[in-house]
């Protein structure tokens, strides 16, 4: 039986019956319907001011959230937008174009309203009646996920480099990637349970939740048939991803190489010392914190990770050689933390995989 990769996700991108839909047309204004902690309205000519409930966002205004803050906007046609912590969001009045300068957002566009486009500096996401989540960290990473409906993701400035995402599919990539990588599958049920954008305090459930639940049910059928197979790959800020085969894992580890940076202009070393904190300095906190199934994959990952930040590594086999002779042991101390077979272990003081995100 052909198996595809599947992701067990707790996405930190950071609901019932559909409302009556309006006639398709441009977006003219959005009303602030929820404020959690520090949220500001950005006026180009005047700077920022604290947002208030029922504030109207239009023309050149933008919305910005602080740390551990969130907000919700409802457009005049019932298009719903939720923005996560440390996010800057705006839209162009008279169009259906939105801009995510940085941060995370959830967008739900009712069916039949002409869809919308979300622009970042790296890619453009064109959606129809759809519920999607997007997270953008400039110069670091970009994630795009479809909860229901479909989305066309295109790389800015390229011709023909685009991919269509359906429910349960996610793309994660560097903003400066030369191509859009192959989408991977994520666990929608886990996302719905854990996402701070899906689960918004004091707000109604998403109007599109029946369609999201239908997509969850479809995934459950694929799991039962064995088409989707959970494993234990972890990547991203609060995102647990799972792949079903060595081939799929190899492809993803290969795509993670696109997240690589260099230290002082030189490539990061492809080995991990068992006596220093090298490992703790080579795993992305906001990029990939990745479980791997062999020492070669671990070395490959660490050789292409950004130095200077902590992260989490989960090593599957009991015998692992990580730049030093630790074969035959179940765990090996590596500077700021531990590599432990079969357990999620924090390196460099960061939270273990699957724990609630910081915002």
ZIVENCOR-V8088 format. One record per helix or strand. SS is the DSSP state (@ for helix, = for strand). FROM is the first residue (numbers start at 1). TO is the last residue. If there is no record, write none. Layout:
SS,FROM,TO
SS,FROM,TO
//
This chain:
=,4,4
=,27,27
=,30,36
=,39,43
=,47,50
=,56,57
=,62,65
=,70,75
=,80,83
=,88,91
=,95,95
=,97,108
=,116,119
=,123,127
=,131,137
=,141,148
=,150,155
=,162,166
=,169,173
=,184,185
@,188,194
@,209,225
=,228,228
=,234,234
=,240,240
@,246,259
=,262,263
=,266,267
@,279,281
=,292,292
@,295,302
=,311,313
=,315,315
=,331,334
=,337,341
=,345,347
//
